[in-house]
Amino acid sequence: MELKDVRVGLRVEVPLRMVHDTYPWKEPYGTVIEIDSFMGNEPRIRVLLDGEMATVVVCRAADLDYE
């Protein structure tokens, strides 16, 4: 996904490997909650995963896909 397409509130799919390495019971779908860019570095995108527990993963825009 291109960075210009990412916005807060967008429903996305994160890479399955990012979820299952740490949270094997989670599905790889969620909502973008923050786009953080520090001193011109590649922005980090925080995604709140679906489910009962509030699980946040940090991704790059290139790792995301539309739900």
C-alpha positions as CSV (number, residue, x, y, z in Angstrom):
1,M,0.0,0.0,0.0
2,E,1.2,3.5,-0.7
3,L,1.8,5.9,2.2
4,K,-0.4,8.5,0.5
5,D,-3.4,6.0,0.8
6,V,-2.9,5.4,4.5
7,R,-5.1,7.4,6.9
8,V,-6.3,7.1,10.4
9,G,-9.5,5.1,10.6
10,L,-8.7,3.0,7.4
11,R,-9.4,-0.7,7.7
12,V,-6.3,-2.7,6.8
13,E,-4.8,-6.2,6.7
14,V,-1.3,-6.6,8.3
15,P,1.1,-9.4,7.3
16,L,0.1,-12.7,8.9
17,R,3.7,-13.3,10.1
18,M,3.6,-10.1,12.2
19,V,0.5,-11.2,14.0
20,H,1.2,-14.9,14.4
21,D,4.8,-14.5,15.7
22,T,3.5,-12.7,18.8
23,Y,-0.3,-13.1,18.9
24,P,-1.2,-16.5,17.2
25,W,-4.8,-16.2,18.2
26,K,-5.4,-12.9,16.4
27,E,-6.7,-12.2,13.0
28,P,-4.6,-10.0,10.7
29,Y,-7.2,-7.2,10.4
30,G,-7.5,-3.9,12.1
31,T,-7.8,-0.2,12.0
32,V,-5.1,2.4,11.6
33,I,-4.9,4.5,14.7
34,E,-1.7,6.5,14.3
35,I,0.8,7.5,11.6
36,D,4.0,8.5,13.3
37,S,7.0,10.1,11.4
38,F,10.0,11.2,13.4
39,M,12.6,13.5,11.8
40,G,12.0,12.4,8.2
41,N,12.3,8.7,8.8
42,E,10.0,6.2,7.3
43,P,6.6,6.6,9.0
44,R,5.5,3.9,11.4
45,I,1.9,3.0,11.3
46,R,0.1,1.7,14.3
47,V,-2.8,-0.7,13.7
48,L,-5.3,-1.7,16.4
49,L,-6.2,-5.3,15.7
50,D,-9.7,-6.6,15.8
51,G,-10.7,-8.6,18.9
52,E,-11.4,-8.4,22.6
53,M,-7.9,-7.5,23.7
54,A,-6.5,-4.1,22.5
55,T,-3.5,-5.3,20.5
56,V,-1.5,-2.7,18.6
57,V,1.1,-3.7,16.0
58,V,3.5,-1.3,14.3
59,C,4.0,-1.7,10.5
60,R,5.4,0.1,7.4
61,A,3.0,1.3,4.7
62,A,4.5,-1.2,2.3
63,D,3.5,-4.1,4.6
64,L,-0.2,-3.1,4.7
65,D,-3.0,-4.1,2.4
66,Y,-6.6,-3.2,2.1
67,E,-9.0,-5.4,4.1
